[in-house]
Amino acid sequence: MADHAALLPSKPWVELRTTSEDWKTADPALLATMLGQLHLIRAFEEAVLELAGESLVHGPAHSSVGQEGGAVGSIVGLGTADAINGSHRGHHQFLAKVINHVSGGKLDLNNLVTDEIQVVLQRTLAEILGLAQGYCSGRGGSMHLQNFEAGALGTNAIVGGGVPLAAGNAWSQKRAGTENITVSYFGDGAVNIGSVLETMNLASAWKLPLCFFIENNLYAVSTHVSEVTAESRLSARGLGFAIPSWRVDGMDPLAVHMAMKEAETLMRGGEGPVIIEAEVYRYFHQNGAFPGSAFGYRSKEEEAQWRDRDPLLRVANEMIALGQIDQAGVDFVREQAVAANKEAVAALVEENPDIPGKRRIRPELWPDANFVNVGVRGDASELSGARTLEPPTYSGVTKTSKFVDAVAAVLDRRMETDSRIVILGEDIHRLNGGTNGATKGLSKKYPDRILGTPISENAFVGLGGGMALDGRYRPVVEFMYPDFMWVAADQVFNQIGKARHMFGGKNPVPLVLRTKVAMGSGYGSQHLMDPAGIFATAPGWRIVAASTPADYIGLMNAALALEDPVLVLEHVDLYGDLGEIPETDLDYQIPFGRANVRRAGKEVTILTYLSMVKHSLTAVEQTGIDAEVIDLRWLDRASFDWETVGASIRKTNNVMIVEQGTRGTSYGGWVAEEIQNQFFDWLDQPVERVTGGEASPSISKVLERAAIAGVEEVVAGIQQVQKGFGGTK
């Protein structure tokens, strides 16, 4: 019979409960501050629910009533430089952090609401109502609350979506040599989300000072936690990642506080991440002011049992028993909190003159409609004064370089001159520069800034996003293949791409995402896509694509100077190509938003990028047509060179857009539409498009070639354009 030996977790997992002695020895000022915060948050949430009942909250009102104990207990001891983020139900966390910031972490129960706290209540409510004076200028609403000054990094509407960003902030704190920590709040539903589990693994491997704070309120909308996981003690997730974990009664704010202080000791001491699971209970349904029992998924008896454990009552009763306050004092705390929130409401709403007995938002407080697109990206003013160069005009000494060597060289140069730059991705620290040599030699020169990651795109690109939002570092993230963006689509598009605009348009997101188009390499349907069309139609991103080594240097330099997320596209077909680059000058930028005319001509304008530039030039020579070939270089809407393109169209009156990849996700669709909108009167015929087919490229060499565009397809496109010559303007 086989022997069986019990295996024990490598890190402790404990349940913490307070005793009467803990309450006796707790600092009375701490208990008073917790009581004050609990009442301010409860009264605030009641005000929000009241306004929602009058249809004055546009969108959801995810109330935290009942869950305040977890937020207050865990945040009351944090400093301003400690950071938090959260999920869609995050009013209580946000308020606790910002109130802590403006009050210095201490409240006077006899003068609960200072002018600064009144401003916090009003601006938070204004944000939830979508008004201009809100912390995010009304763009964030209930689910996206941010105040960097107070260490509130932003709440998040995607379940688990903010967790990788918190890891990036924690990485920055650690790298900067601070003892500060980051706390990421999420609910029971998020513990089964891949991005959360990936981030637990990464944070543990890299010993990041990050607290994974699970608010286990037992229900994801209406589904009980026991229905979706066999281990409903959710802090058990930490055992598989060697993360010390606590389980605590979230209706007992002191217990939460004590667990957090124990966890802080580990995080601030460099021991890595922790997990705290706080059992809490939302008194109302997922959204709105009705209890769950009204929808049939909870019983009134269950709800009553949890209400008897209300954190406000728990703290008040313990303080009364200790002689620190009486019921009249508790009532006075409540009165002050309610009055302050009524004042905040009164500043934002008024009687509706058109409907007696109804209220409305004060009309003058809405954001200006012209603000709608401000901050999708920055204005690129950070590039002003940069030294720009068109490589063919360079008069200094040049040398011949492979394209991929130019990639490594410019990254080396920028890391040498800018200590903020950190590169992360799979295998980039091995194989003498990753799978293609693009980071050749960098891990030896900058061992602590070349970060080889686990295979977890959600975690590491989200971590890069958090680093970028922190502002102290400039991450360069590599996706080994662009198709992997779909694995991390939430972080790439919902988080990084939308962050600046969603939180009010003020905060930069300086991140570079490098990836290679590998069509023709035989890697099949899940490795070979051209992502330009996807990124060009998603908000927030800039896109650059070089067809020569010298252009790559200038475009990467510009990308690393921009305060926006930038997709830097490369192509494996170009990696081995030779080109002339300056021998000693790797510091220039390609002019912002400037395309390059690779061949002047009068009969047709060919717009293209990456390896299709050389294929287009070859096709032009084969057909003998007098074509103008324009290498677009800057591909996103905000950076597109309409001046150069427009001048060419007015000259040739014919346009062909050339790209290699599939037609369905192609880049040229939006360009063709815009050309026909702007230059219809100058066109002799419809815009011609050369693309690959509908199918993704296959493994078979024959089928792969049939799926993508090359010289032959460009020639055929040119011949089609020639048939339309002679049209009338």
Secondary structure in CASP SS format (residue, H / E / C, confidence):
PFRMAT SS
TARGET T0000
AUTHOR 0000-0000-0000
METHOD secondary structure of the structure
MODEL  1
M C 1.00
A C 1.00
D C 1.00
H C 1.00
A C 1.00
A C 1.00
L C 1.00
L C 1.00
P C 1.00
S C 1.00
K C 1.00
P C 1.00
W E 1.00
V E 1.00
E E 1.00
L E 1.00
R C 1.00
T C 1.00
T C 1.00
S H 1.00
E H 1.00
D H 1.00
W H 1.00
K H 1.00
T H 1.00
A C 1.00
D C 1.00
P H 1.00
A H 1.00
L H 1.00
L H 1.00
A H 1.00
T H 1.00
M H 1.00
L H 1.00
G H 1.00
Q H 1.00
L H 1.00
H H 1.00
L H 1.00
I H 1.00
R H 1.00
A H 1.00
F H 1.00
E H 1.00
E H 1.00
A H 1.00
V H 1.00
L H 1.00
E H 1.00
L H 1.00
A H 1.00
G H 1.00
E C 1.00
S C 1.00
L C 1.00
V C 1.00
H C 1.00
G C 1.00
P C 1.00
A C 1.00
H C 1.00
S C 1.00
S C 1.00
V C 1.00
G C 1.00
Q C 1.00
E H 1.00
G H 1.00
G H 1.00
A H 1.00
V H 1.00
G H 1.00
S H 1.00
I H 1.00
V C 1.00
G C 1.00
L C 1.00
G C 1.00
T C 1.00
A C 1.00
D C 1.00
A E 1.00
I E 1.00
N E 1.00
G E 1.00
S C 1.00
H C 1.00
R C 1.00
G C 1.00
H H 1.00
H H 1.00
Q H 1.00
F H 1.00
L H 1.00
A H 1.00
K H 1.00
V H 1.00
I H 1.00
N H 1.00
H H 1.00
V H 1.00
S H 1.00
G C 1.00
G C 1.00
K C 1.00
L C 1.00
D C 1.00
L C 1.00
N C 1.00
N C 1.00
L C 1.00
V C 1.00
T C 1.00
D H 1.00
E H 1.00
I H 1.00
Q H 1.00
V H 1.00
V H 1.00
L H 1.00
Q H 1.00
R H 1.00
T H 1.00
L H 1.00
A H 1.00
E H 1.00
I H 1.00
L C 1.00
G C 1.00
L C 1.00
A C 1.00
Q C 1.00
G C 1.00
Y C 1.00
C C 1.00
S C 1.00
G C 1.00
R C 1.00
G C 1.00
G C 1.00
S C 1.00
M C 1.00
H C 1.00
L C 1.00
Q C 1.00
N E 1.00
F H 1.00
E H 1.00
A H 1.00
G C 1.00
A E 1.00
L E 1.00
G E 1.00
T E 1.00
N C 1.00
A C 1.00
I C 1.00
V C 1.00
G C 1.00
G C 1.00
G C 1.00
V H 1.00
P H 1.00
L H 1.00
A H 1.00
A H 1.00
G H 1.00
N H 1.00
A H 1.00
W H 1.00
S H 1.00
Q H 1.00
K H 1.00
R H 1.00
A C 1.00
G C 1.00
T C 1.00
E C 1.00
N C 1.00
I C 1.00
T E 1.00
V E 1.00
S E 1.00
Y E 1.00
F E 1.00
G E 1.00
D H 1.00
G H 1.00
A H 1.00
V H 1.00
N H 1.00
I C 1.00
G H 1.00
S H 1.00
V H 1.00
L H 1.00
E H 1.00
T H 1.00
M H 1.00
N H 1.00
L H 1.00
A H 1.00
S H 1.00
A H 1.00
W C 1.00
K C 1.00
L C 1.00
P C 1.00
L E 1.00
C E 1.00
F E 1.00
F E 1.00
I E 1.00
E E 1.00
N E 1.00
N C 1.00
L C 1.00
Y E 1.00
A E 1.00
V C 1.00
S C 1.00
T E 1.00
H E 1.00
V H 1.00
S H 1.00
E H 1.00
V H 1.00
T C 1.00
A C 1.00
E C 1.00
S C 1.00
R C 1.00
L H 1.00
S H 1.00
A H 1.00
R H 1.00
G H 1.00
L H 1.00
G H 1.00
F H 1.00
A C 1.00
I C 1.00
P C 1.00
S E 1.00
W E 1.00
R E 1.00
V E 1.00
D E 1.00
G C 1.00
M C 1.00
D C 1.00
P H 1.00
L H 1.00
A H 1.00
V H 1.00
H H 1.00
M H 1.00
A H 1.00
M H 1.00
K H 1.00
E H 1.00
A H 1.00
E H 1.00
T H 1.00
L H 1.00
M H 1.00
R H 1.00
G C 1.00
G C 1.00
E C 1.00
G C 1.00
P C 1.00
V E 1.00
I E 1.00
I E 1.00
E E 1.00
A E 1.00
E E 1.00
V C 1.00
Y C 1.00
R C 1.00
Y C 1.00
F C 1.00
H C 1.00
Q C 1.00
N C 1.00
G C 1.00
A C 1.00
F C 1.00
P C 1.00
G H 1.00
S H 1.00
A H 1.00
F H 1.00
G C 1.00
Y C 1.00
R C 1.00
S C 1.00
K H 1.00
E H 1.00
E H 1.00
E H 1.00
A H 1.00
Q H 1.00
W H 1.00
R H 1.00
D C 1.00
R C 1.00
D C 1.00
P H 1.00
L H 1.00
L H 1.00
R H 1.00
V H 1.00
A H 1.00
N H 1.00
E H 1.00
M H 1.00
I H 1.00
A H 1.00
L C 1.00
G C 1.00
Q C 1.00
I C 1.00
D C 1.00
Q H 1.00
A H 1.00
G H 1.00
V H 1.00
D H 1.00
F H 1.00
V H 1.00
R H 1.00
E H 1.00
Q H 1.00
A H 1.00
V H 1.00
A H 1.00
A H 1.00
N H 1.00
K H 1.00
E H 1.00
A H 1.00
V H 1.00
A H 1.00
A H 1.00
L H 1.00
V E 1.00
E E 1.00
E E 1.00
N C 1.00
P C 1.00
D C 1.00
I C 1.00
P C 1.00
G C 1.00
K C 1.00
R E 1.00
R E 1.00
I E 1.00
R C 1.00
P H 1.00
E H 1.00
L H 1.00
W C 1.00
P C 1.00
D C 1.00
A H 1.00
N H 1.00
F H 1.00
V C 1.00
N C 1.00
V C 1.00
G C 1.00
V C 1.00
R C 1.00
G C 1.00
D C 1.00
A C 1.00
S H 1.00
E H 1.00
L H 1.00
S C 1.00
G C 1.00
A C 1.00
R C 1.00
T E 1.00
L C 1.00
E C 1.00
P H 1.00
P H 1.00
T H 1.00
Y C 1.00
S C 1.00
G C 1.00
V C 1.00
T E 1.00
K E 1.00
T E 1.00
S E 1.00
K E 1.00
F H 1.00
V H 1.00
D H 1.00
A H 1.00
V H 1.00
A H 1.00
A H 1.00
V H 1.00
L H 1.00
D H 1.00
R H 1.00
R H 1.00
M H 1.00
E H 1.00
T H 1.00
D C 1.00
S C 1.00
R C 1.00
I E 1.00
V E 1.00
I E 1.00
L E 1.00
G E 1.00
E C 1.00
D C 1.00
I C 1.00
H C 1.00
R C 1.00
L C 1.00
N C 1.00
G C 1.00
G C 1.00
T C 1.00
N C 1.00
G C 1.00
A C 1.00
T C 1.00
K C 1.00
G C 1.00
L H 1.00
S H 1.00
K H 1.00
K H 1.00
Y C 1.00
P C 1.00
D C 1.00
R C 1.00
I E 1.00
L E 1.00
G E 1.00
T C 1.00
P C 1.00
I C 1.00
S C 1.00
E H 1.00
N H 1.00
A H 1.00
F H 1.00
V H 1.00
G H 1.00
L H 1.00
G H 1.00
G H 1.00
G H 1.00
M H 1.00
A H 1.00
L H 1.00
D H 1.00
G C 1.00
R C 1.00
Y C 1.00
R E 1.00
P E 1.00
V E 1.00
V E 1.00
E E 1.00
F E 1.00
M C 1.00
Y C 1.00
P H 1.00
D H 1.00
F H 1.00
M H 1.00
W H 1.00
V C 1.00
A C 1.00
A H 1.00
D H 1.00
Q H 1.00
V H 1.00
F H 1.00
N H 1.00
Q H 1.00
I H 1.00
G H 1.00
K H 1.00
A H 1.00
R H 1.00
H H 1.00
M H 1.00
F C 1.00
G C 1.00
G C 1.00
K C 1.00
N C 1.00
P C 1.00
V C 1.00
P C 1.00
L C 1.00
V E 1.00
L E 1.00
R E 1.00
T E 1.00
K E 1.00
V E 1.00
A C 1.00
M C 1.00
G C 1.00
S C 1.00
G C 1.00
Y C 1.00
G C 1.00
S C 1.00
Q C 1.00
H C 1.00
L C 1.00
M C 1.00
D C 1.00
P C 1.00
A H 1.00
G H 1.00
I H 1.00
F H 1.00
A H 1.00
T C 1.00
A C 1.00
P C 1.00
G C 1.00
W C 1.00
R E 1.00
I E 1.00
V E 1.00
A E 1.00
A C 1.00
S C 1.00
T C 1.00
P H 1.00
A H 1.00
D H 1.00
Y H 1.00
I H 1.00
G H 1.00
L H 1.00
M H 1.00
N H 1.00
A H 1.00
A H 1.00
L C 1.00
A C 1.00
L C 1.00
E C 1.00
D C 1.00
P C 1.00
V E 1.00
L E 1.00
V E 1.00
L E 1.00
E E 1.00
H E 1.00
V H 1.00
D H 1.00
L H 1.00
Y H 1.00
G C 1.00
D C 1.00
L E 1.00
G E 1.00
E E 1.00
I E 1.00
P E 1.00
E C 1.00
T C 1.00
D C 1.00
L C 1.00
D C 1.00
Y C 1.00
Q E 1.00
I C 1.00
P C 1.00
F C 1.00
G C 1.00
R C 1.00
A C 1.00
N E 1.00
V E 1.00
R E 1.00
R E 1.00
A C 1.00
G C 1.00
K C 1.00
E C 1.00
V E 1.00
T E 1.00
I E 1.00
L E 1.00
T E 1.00
Y C 1.00
L C 1.00
S C 1.00
M H 1.00
V H 1.00
K H 1.00
H H 1.00
S H 1.00
L H 1.00
T H 1.00
A H 1.00
V H 1.00
E H 1.00
Q H 1.00
T H 1.00
G C 1.00
I C 1.00
D C 1.00
A E 1.00
E E 1.00
V E 1.00
I E 1.00
D E 1.00
L C 1.00
R C 1.00
W E 1.00
L C 1.00
D C 1.00
R C 1.00
A C 1.00
S C 1.00
F C 1.00
D C 1.00
W H 1.00
E H 1.00
T H 1.00
V H 1.00
G H 1.00
A H 1.00
S H 1.00
I H 1.00
R H 1.00
K H 1.00
T H 1.00
N C 1.00
N C 1.00
V E 1.00
M E 1.00
I E 1.00
V E 1.00
E C 1.00
Q C 1.00
G C 1.00
T C 1.00
R C 1.00
G C 1.00
T C 1.00
S C 1.00
Y C 1.00
G H 1.00
G H 1.00
W H 1.00
V H 1.00
A H 1.00
E H 1.00
E H 1.00
I H 1.00
Q H 1.00
N H 1.00
Q H 1.00
F C 1.00
F H 1.00
D H 1.00
W H 1.00
L C 1.00
D C 1.00
Q C 1.00
P C 1.00
V C 1.00
E E 1.00
R E 1.00
V E 1.00
T C 1.00
G C 1.00
G C 1.00
E C 1.00
A C 1.00
S C 1.00
P C 1.00
S C 1.00
I C 1.00
S C 1.00
K H 1.00
V H 1.00
L H 1.00
E H 1.00
R H 1.00
A H 1.00
A H 1.00
I C 1.00
A C 1.00
G C 1.00
V H 1.00
E H 1.00
E H 1.00
V H 1.00
V H 1.00
A H 1.00
G H 1.00
I H 1.00
Q H 1.00
Q H 1.00
V H 1.00
Q H 1.00
K H 1.00
G C 1.00
F C 1.00
G C 1.00
G C 1.00
T C 1.00
K C 1.00
END
